Amino acid sequence: MDSQQHSQAQGLMEYAMIIIIVAVLIIVLVYVLGGSIGDLYSTIIETV
């Protein structure tokens, strides 16, 4: 593999890692805050 192919592969891996980290963070936030977000949504719906 030449230098340019190696650089492109490294760039793709970096983008993949960023996407995976963001996805995991979103999943954790939804898991942790899911109940309170649901309660807030229910409260808003009840008042309308």
PyMOL Python script that loads the backbone (N, CA, C, O; Angstrom):
from pymol import cmd

cmd.read_pdbstr("""\
ATOM      1  N   MET A   1       0.859  -1.170   0.000  1.00  0.00           N
ATOM      2  CA  MET A   1       0.000   0.000   0.000  1.00  0.00           C
ATOM      3  C   MET A   1       0.905   1.233   0.000  1.00  0.00           C
ATOM      4  O   MET A   1       1.824   1.348   0.810  1.00  0.00           O
ATOM      5  N   ASP A   2       0.625   2.146  -0.921  1.00  0.00           N
ATOM      6  CA  ASP A   2       1.461   3.340  -0.964  1.00  0.00           C
ATOM      7  C   ASP A   2       0.977   4.371   0.054  1.00  0.00           C
ATOM      8  O   ASP A   2      -0.026   4.171   0.738  1.00  0.00           O
ATOM      9  N   SER A   3       1.705   5.457   0.133  1.00  0.00           N
ATOM     10  CA  SER A   3       1.456   6.468   1.164  1.00  0.00           C
ATOM     11  C   SER A   3       0.084   7.119   1.020  1.00  0.00           C
ATOM     12  O   SER A   3      -0.579   7.392   2.021  1.00  0.00           O
ATOM     13  N   GLN A   4      -0.348   7.371  -0.217  1.00  0.00           N
ATOM     14  CA  GLN A   4      -1.634   8.032  -0.422  1.00  0.00           C
ATOM     15  C   GLN A   4      -2.784   7.118  -0.003  1.00  0.00           C
ATOM     16  O   GLN A   4      -3.737   7.573   0.629  1.00  0.00           O
ATOM     17  N   GLN A   5      -2.701   5.833  -0.350  1.00  0.00           N
ATOM     18  CA  GLN A   5      -3.747   4.898   0.051  1.00  0.00           C
ATOM     19  C   GLN A   5      -3.790   4.754   1.573  1.00  0.00           C
ATOM     20  O   GLN A   5      -4.864   4.671   2.169  1.00  0.00           O
ATOM     21  N   HIS A   6      -2.617   4.724   2.187  1.00  0.00           N
ATOM     22  CA  HIS A   6      -2.547   4.620   3.643  1.00  0.00           C
ATOM     23  C   HIS A   6      -3.188   5.845   4.288  1.00  0.00           C
ATOM     24  O   HIS A   6      -3.914   5.717   5.274  1.00  0.00           O
ATOM     25  N   SER A   7      -2.928   7.015   3.744  1.00  0.00           N
ATOM     26  CA  SER A   7      -3.484   8.252   4.283  1.00  0.00           C
ATOM     27  C   SER A   7      -5.004   8.274   4.139  1.00  0.00           C
ATOM     28  O   SER A   7      -5.707   8.707   5.052  1.00  0.00           O
ATOM     29  N   GLN A   8      -5.512   7.812   3.005  1.00  0.00           N
ATOM     30  CA  GLN A   8      -6.964   7.775   2.798  1.00  0.00           C
ATOM     31  C   GLN A   8      -7.614   6.774   3.747  1.00  0.00           C
ATOM     32  O   GLN A   8      -8.673   7.050   4.312  1.00  0.00           O
ATOM     33  N   ALA A   9      -6.994   5.628   3.924  1.00  0.00           N
ATOM     34  CA  ALA A   9      -7.536   4.623   4.832  1.00  0.00           C
ATOM     35  C   ALA A   9      -7.543   5.138   6.269  1.00  0.00           C
ATOM     36  O   ALA A   9      -8.490   4.899   7.018  1.00  0.00           O
ATOM     37  N   GLN A  10      -6.485   5.841   6.642  1.00  0.00           N
ATOM     38  CA  GLN A  10      -6.417   6.394   7.988  1.00  0.00           C
ATOM     39  C   GLN A  10      -7.516   7.439   8.181  1.00  0.00           C
ATOM     40  O   GLN A  10      -8.136   7.487   9.243  1.00  0.00           O
ATOM     41  N   GLY A  11      -7.762   8.266   7.180  1.00  0.00           N
ATOM     42  CA  GLY A  11      -8.814   9.268   7.258  1.00  0.00           C
ATOM     43  C   GLY A  11     -10.187   8.636   7.408  1.00  0.00           C
ATOM     44  O   GLY A  11     -11.007   9.111   8.193  1.00  0.00           O
ATOM     45  N   LEU A  12     -10.444   7.564   6.659  1.00  0.00           N
ATOM     46  CA  LEU A  12     -11.723   6.872   6.768  1.00  0.00           C
ATOM     47  C   LEU A  12     -11.905   6.261   8.151  1.00  0.00           C
ATOM     48  O   LEU A  12     -13.002   6.296   8.709  1.00  0.00           O
ATOM     49  N   MET A  13     -10.837   5.702   8.703  1.00  0.00           N
ATOM     50  CA  MET A  13     -10.915   5.127  10.049  1.00  0.00           C
ATOM     51  C   MET A  13     -11.199   6.204  11.096  1.00  0.00           C
ATOM     52  O   MET A  13     -11.951   5.974  12.042  1.00  0.00           O
ATOM     53  N   GLU A  14     -10.597   7.371  10.920  1.00  0.00           N
ATOM     54  CA  GLU A  14     -10.838   8.467  11.863  1.00  0.00           C
ATOM     55  C   GLU A  14     -12.298   8.916  11.805  1.00  0.00           C
ATOM     56  O   GLU A  14     -12.915   9.145  12.845  1.00  0.00           O
ATOM     57  N   TYR A  15     -12.848   9.044  10.608  1.00  0.00           N
ATOM     58  CA  TYR A  15     -14.258   9.419  10.475  1.00  0.00           C
ATOM     59  C   TYR A  15     -15.158   8.344  11.088  1.00  0.00           C
ATOM     60  O   TYR A  15     -16.136   8.665  11.764  1.00  0.00           O
ATOM     61  N   ALA A  16     -14.835   7.078  10.856  1.00  0.00           N
ATOM     62  CA  ALA A  16     -15.623   5.983  11.413  1.00  0.00           C
ATOM     63  C   ALA A  16     -15.591   6.014  12.940  1.00  0.00           C
ATOM     64  O   ALA A  16     -16.619   5.818  13.589  1.00  0.00           O
ATOM     65  N   MET A  17     -14.421   6.258  13.508  1.00  0.00           N
ATOM     66  CA  MET A  17     -14.304   6.320  14.966  1.00  0.00           C
ATOM     67  C   MET A  17     -15.127   7.474  15.535  1.00  0.00           C
ATOM     68  O   MET A  17     -15.782   7.324  16.566  1.00  0.00           O
ATOM     69  N   ILE A  18     -15.092   8.627  14.859  1.00  0.00           N
ATOM     70  CA  ILE A  18     -15.877   9.776  15.317  1.00  0.00           C
ATOM     71  C   ILE A  18     -17.364   9.442  15.287  1.00  0.00           C
ATOM     72  O   ILE A  18     -18.085   9.747  16.237  1.00  0.00           O
ATOM     73  N   ILE A  19     -17.826   8.825  14.218  1.00  0.00           N
ATOM     74  CA  ILE A  19     -19.235   8.460  14.095  1.00  0.00           C
ATOM     75  C   ILE A  19     -19.630   7.464  15.178  1.00  0.00           C
ATOM     76  O   ILE A  19     -20.705   7.578  15.767  1.00  0.00           O
ATOM     77  N   ILE A  20     -18.769   6.493  15.442  1.00  0.00           N
ATOM     78  CA  ILE A  20     -19.062   5.492  16.472  1.00  0.00           C
ATOM     79  C   ILE A  20     -19.129   6.145  17.847  1.00  0.00           C
ATOM     80  O   ILE A  20     -20.025   5.838  18.634  1.00  0.00           O
ATOM     81  N   ILE A  21     -18.196   7.036  18.143  1.00  0.00           N
ATOM     82  CA  ILE A  21     -18.183   7.709  19.447  1.00  0.00           C
ATOM     83  C   ILE A  21     -19.435   8.562  19.620  1.00  0.00           C
ATOM     84  O   ILE A  21     -20.054   8.544  20.684  1.00  0.00           O
ATOM     85  N   VAL A  22     -19.810   9.303  18.592  1.00  0.00           N
ATOM     86  CA  VAL A  22     -21.017  10.134  18.671  1.00  0.00           C
ATOM     87  C   VAL A  22     -22.254   9.252  18.863  1.00  0.00           C
ATOM     88  O   VAL A  22     -23.128   9.586  19.664  1.00  0.00           O
ATOM     89  N   ALA A  23     -22.338   8.142  18.145  1.00  0.00           N
ATOM     90  CA  ALA A  23     -23.487   7.248  18.271  1.00  0.00           C
ATOM     91  C   ALA A  23     -23.574   6.675  19.688  1.00  0.00           C
ATOM     92  O   ALA A  23     -24.660   6.606  20.264  1.00  0.00           O
ATOM     93  N   VAL A  24     -22.442   6.268  20.247  1.00  0.00           N
ATOM     94  CA  VAL A  24     -22.442   5.727  21.609  1.00  0.00           C
ATOM     95  C   VAL A  24     -22.866   6.798  22.610  1.00  0.00           C
ATOM     96  O   VAL A  24     -23.638   6.518  23.527  1.00  0.00           O
ATOM     97  N   LEU A  25     -22.368   8.021  22.440  1.00  0.00           N
ATOM     98  CA  LEU A  25     -22.758   9.105  23.340  1.00  0.00           C
ATOM     99  C   LEU A  25     -24.259   9.385  23.272  1.00  0.00           C
ATOM    100  O   LEU A  25     -24.898   9.605  24.301  1.00  0.00           O
ATOM    101  N   ILE A  26     -24.813   9.376  22.081  1.00  0.00           N
ATOM    102  CA  ILE A  26     -26.255   9.607  21.932  1.00  0.00           C
ATOM    103  C   ILE A  26     -27.044   8.494  22.611  1.00  0.00           C
ATOM    104  O   ILE A  26     -28.032   8.760  23.295  1.00  0.00           O
ATOM    105  N   ILE A  27     -26.615   7.252  22.425  1.00  0.00           N
ATOM    106  CA  ILE A  27     -27.307   6.119  23.050  1.00  0.00           C
ATOM    107  C   ILE A  27     -27.255   6.236  24.574  1.00  0.00           C
ATOM    108  O   ILE A  27     -28.258   6.009  25.251  1.00  0.00           O
ATOM    109  N   VAL A  28     -26.098   6.585  25.107  1.00  0.00           N
ATOM    110  CA  VAL A  28     -25.957   6.731  26.563  1.00  0.00           C
ATOM    111  C   VAL A  28     -26.833   7.873  27.073  1.00  0.00           C
ATOM    112  O   VAL A  28     -27.498   7.731  28.099  1.00  0.00           O
ATOM    113  N   LEU A  29     -26.838   8.997  26.371  1.00  0.00           N
ATOM    114  CA  LEU A  29     -27.664  10.129  26.799  1.00  0.00           C
ATOM    115  C   LEU A  29     -29.151   9.790  26.770  1.00  0.00           C
ATOM    116  O   LEU A  29     -29.885  10.160  27.687  1.00  0.00           O
ATOM    117  N   VAL A  30     -29.595   9.105  25.748  1.00  0.00           N
ATOM    118  CA  VAL A  30     -31.003   8.719  25.666  1.00  0.00           C
ATOM    119  C   VAL A  30     -31.333   7.733  26.789  1.00  0.00           C
ATOM    120  O   VAL A  30     -32.408   7.808  27.385  1.00  0.00           O
ATOM    121  N   TYR A  31     -30.416   6.812  27.079  1.00  0.00           N
ATOM    122  CA  TYR A  31     -30.651   5.850  28.153  1.00  0.00           C
ATOM    123  C   TYR A  31     -30.723   6.547  29.507  1.00  0.00           C
ATOM    124  O   TYR A  31     -31.598   6.245  30.319  1.00  0.00           O
ATOM    125  N   VAL A  32     -29.807   7.476  29.748  1.00  0.00           N
ATOM    126  CA  VAL A  32     -29.745   8.153  31.045  1.00  0.00           C
ATOM    127  C   VAL A  32     -30.888   9.154  31.200  1.00  0.00           C
ATOM    128  O   VAL A  32     -31.512   9.231  32.258  1.00  0.00           O
ATOM    129  N   LEU A  33     -31.157   9.915  30.152  1.00  0.00           N
ATOM    130  CA  LEU A  33     -32.149  10.982  30.250  1.00  0.00           C
ATOM    131  C   LEU A  33     -33.519  10.590  29.704  1.00  0.00           C
ATOM    132  O   LEU A  33     -34.440  11.408  29.715  1.00  0.00           O
ATOM    133  N   GLY A  34     -33.667   9.379  29.236  1.00  0.00           N
ATOM    134  CA  GLY A  34     -34.905   8.963  28.585  1.00  0.00           C
ATOM    135  C   GLY A  34     -36.133   9.115  29.458  1.00  0.00           C
ATOM    136  O   GLY A  34     -37.166   9.607  29.003  1.00  0.00           O
ATOM    137  N   GLY A  35     -36.029   8.694  30.712  1.00  0.00           N
ATOM    138  CA  GLY A  35     -37.174   8.783  31.607  1.00  0.00           C
ATOM    139  C   GLY A  35     -37.587  10.211  31.871  1.00  0.00           C
ATOM    140  O   GLY A  35     -38.774  10.534  31.823  1.00  0.00           O
ATOM    141  N   SER A  36     -36.629  11.067  32.148  1.00  0.00           N
ATOM    142  CA  SER A  36     -36.965  12.465  32.444  1.00  0.00           C
ATOM    143  C   SER A  36     -37.470  13.191  31.202  1.00  0.00           C
ATOM    144  O   SER A  36     -38.334  14.062  31.301  1.00  0.00           O
ATOM    145  N   ILE A  37     -36.946  12.844  30.052  1.00  0.00           N
ATOM    146  CA  ILE A  37     -37.439  13.458  28.810  1.00  0.00           C
ATOM    147  C   ILE A  37     -38.883  13.002  28.562  1.00  0.00           C
ATOM    148  O   ILE A  37     -39.722  13.802  28.148  1.00  0.00           O
ATOM    149  N   GLY A  38     -39.168  11.739  28.812  1.00  0.00           N
ATOM    150  CA  GLY A  38     -40.530  11.232  28.658  1.00  0.00           C
ATOM    151  C   GLY A  38     -41.491  11.906  29.608  1.00  0.00           C
ATOM    152  O   GLY A  38     -42.609  12.250  29.224  1.00  0.00           O
ATOM    153  N   ASP A  39     -41.062  12.102  30.865  1.00  0.00           N
ATOM    154  CA  ASP A  39     -41.909  12.793  31.843  1.00  0.00           C
ATOM    155  C   ASP A  39     -42.166  14.234  31.429  1.00  0.00           C
ATOM    156  O   ASP A  39     -43.289  14.725  31.541  1.00  0.00           O
ATOM    157  N   LEU A  40     -41.136  14.907  30.955  1.00  0.00           N
ATOM    158  CA  LEU A  40     -41.286  16.291  30.509  1.00  0.00           C
ATOM    159  C   LEU A  40     -42.250  16.369  29.336  1.00  0.00           C
ATOM    160  O   LEU A  40     -43.109  17.249  29.292  1.00  0.00           O
ATOM    161  N   TYR A  41     -42.112  15.457  28.392  1.00  0.00           N
ATOM    162  CA  TYR A  41     -43.002  15.425  27.234  1.00  0.00           C
ATOM    163  C   TYR A  41     -44.442  15.203  27.678  1.00  0.00           C
ATOM    164  O   TYR A  41     -45.354  15.861  27.178  1.00  0.00           O
ATOM    165  N   SER A  42     -44.653  14.272  28.619  1.00  0.00           N
ATOM    166  CA  SER A  42     -45.989  14.001  29.112  1.00  0.00           C
ATOM    167  C   SER A  42     -46.594  15.221  29.801  1.00  0.00           C
ATOM    168  O   SER A  42     -47.776  15.518  29.633  1.00  0.00           O
ATOM    169  N   THR A  43     -45.781  15.915  30.570  1.00  0.00           N
ATOM    170  CA  THR A  43     -46.243  17.131  31.266  1.00  0.00           C
ATOM    171  C   THR A  43     -46.655  18.202  30.264  1.00  0.00           C
ATOM    172  O   THR A  43     -47.674  18.869  30.442  1.00  0.00           O
ATOM    173  N   ILE A  44     -45.869  18.362  29.224  1.00  0.00           N
ATOM    174  CA  ILE A  44     -46.195  19.360  28.197  1.00  0.00           C
ATOM    175  C   ILE A  44     -47.485  19.000  27.488  1.00  0.00           C
ATOM    176  O   ILE A  44     -48.320  19.869  27.240  1.00  0.00           O
ATOM    177  N   ILE A  45     -47.661  17.714  27.155  1.00  0.00           N
ATOM    178  CA  ILE A  45     -48.869  17.269  26.462  1.00  0.00           C
ATOM    179  C   ILE A  45     -50.097  17.459  27.345  1.00  0.00           C
ATOM    180  O   ILE A  45     -51.159  17.849  26.860  1.00  0.00           O
ATOM    181  N   GLU A  46     -49.955  17.183  28.638  1.00  0.00           N
ATOM    182  CA  GLU A  46     -51.092  17.329  29.551  1.00  0.00           C
ATOM    183  C   GLU A  46     -51.540  18.777  29.692  1.00  0.00           C
ATOM    184  O   GLU A  46     -52.731  19.046  29.846  1.00  0.00           O
ATOM    185  N   THR A  47     -50.599  19.705  29.640  1.00  0.00           N
ATOM    186  CA  THR A  47     -50.958  21.100  29.809  1.00  0.00           C
ATOM    187  C   THR A  47     -51.560  21.706  28.544  1.00  0.00           C
ATOM    188  O   THR A  47     -52.202  22.755  28.605  1.00  0.00           O
ATOM    189  N   VAL A  48     -51.363  21.068  27.424  1.00  0.00           N
ATOM    190  CA  VAL A  48     -51.893  21.598  26.158  1.00  0.00           C
ATOM    191  C   VAL A  48     -53.258  21.071  25.912  1.00  0.00           C
ATOM    192  O   VAL A  48     -53.873  21.399  24.898  1.00  0.00           O
TER     193      VAL A  48
END
""", "prot")
cmd.dss("prot")
cmd.show_as("cartoon", "prot")
cmd.util.cbc("prot")
cmd.orient("prot")
